[in-house]
Amino acid sequence: MEYVSPEGLRLDGRRPMEMRQLRAEIGVVAKADGSASFEMGNTKVIAAVYGPREVQNRSQQMSDKALVRCEYSMANFSTGDRRRKPKGDRRSTEISLVIRQTMEACILTHLLPRSQIDIYVQVLQADGGTRSACINAATLALADAGIPMLDLVTSCSAGYLNSTPLLDLNYVEDSAGGPDVTVGILPKLDKVTLLQMDSKLPIDNLETVMQLAIEGCKAIANHIREVLLENTKELEYRRGV
Amino acid sequence: MVGLSLGEKHFIQGGIAQDLRCDGRKRLTYRPIYVETGIIPQANGSARVRMGATDVIASVKAELGRPSSLHPDKGKVSIHIDCSPTAEPSFEGRGGEELSSELSVALQLCLLGGKSGAGSGIDLRSLVVVEGKVCWDLYIDGLVVSSDGNLLDCLGAAIKAALSNTGIPRVQVTADPSSDEQPEVDISDEEFLQLDTSGIPVIVTLTKVGRHYIVDATGEEESQMSSAVSISVNRQGHICGITKRGGAGLDPSIILDMISVAKHVSEQLINKLDSEIAAAEAEEES
């Protein structure tokens, strides 16, 4: 199947190095300490952060740093064909772990000893790149909750199909069998904190694909920063400062 | 879980006794309702309904299936509710399952009628494509995104809105319907049929706090309830289902009184909801 047309357009009409439309909103769950929704094209996720608060399970309490927990869940209606999935299947456990590790690396946990931070991500619509979208939403929600962080982690995926590096794969491209490189970076420190790849990719091309994903992360970081700034301005205005 | 001090509890109870609740509402006033339709493009119909800090999403997916042998002339509808841990940390893992199934069962009772499908809010006969062979199965999924009390009413409203937003593809049957084989069907991707949603009831939950009862209780008010009665009422003012929650016993005469109050409140709620749904549909089209 042809994923890039001779004119250089992808199935959904994007250029190879074009990202889907980003939309982010802060404060979507009124009762949470911090929350955000993040959309990348048709992929839509909600993240809610509860904490820092008292550790629920005393035996997990750590006297030198905060406990970070994460749960990833998919809504029944999020995928094209409806199927009932039991909670806590392998895939969601793995993604929960990835998100937890990525977020834990950027939260300044040593500033919040003996406390617990819960991150819940809920996928409303899945169209490829849910992993990235969840990390981006979690970053925004953590920032909204006012949790001290090293930097805003952002994540983006890239692939390689029809000998063209492609940025931000959607579901059709993701299931095409080509490589899917998901990268998470700390944009200000310029460090990679998450790197996952499936399928095989010639080693000469890995650098270009990874570079493309990193560029995508940086673009997302700019967008997230704008959204946060906008939100802060509105809060300031409401306070009447 | 809501943690309230003694003073706060007295304040909530006292307010309800004096017909002035914490957020300035009277006992029988709803919070403002916001409806958004068509938010899940992959579904046949979807809606998001917000009442104060309660936020739910409902989606409808239609699939072709076989009618059950007991009721060959009826389609099938199932309702399933999920509580997302984003709404409350206690819903983490399997923590939300109890509430999820309680809500699913209550909604099935209120909206779908009995086991035979008689008295259902949706006309199940309209879902049949070929009698005894092919029918539409409607899968209604609800998701609680944020919870601040009164989930049942909110979910009921969201399902009503999602069903009015639902388009079921027109189906062309190509094979001879009289033969024994499973007929071949051709699903149109351009023509859609709208469901008749005028018969779908709304749910009014009356929560008893102290000696009085209130509608649309917030999470804090619900923590003070002794019992709650959910009554579903359709446009004609007929009672379609009743479920009672909470441990405390109720005097039968109070229940009858509650039903008449619910009937009165439901009129306003149906009108409000219909106008909100119409506004949401108009916004989606523009």
Interface residues (C-beta under 8 A of the other chain):
Chain A: V28 V29 A30 K31 A32 S35 N42 I46 A47 A48 Y50 Q56 E71 S73 A75 N76 F77 S78 T79 G80 R82 R84 K87 G88 D118 Y120 V121 Q122 L124 Q125
Chain B: I39 I40 P41 Q42 A43 S46 G52 A53 D55 I57 S59 K61 E63 H80 D82 S84 P85 T86 A87 E88 P89 E92 G93 R94 E97 Y139 D141 L143 V145 S146 S147 D148 G219
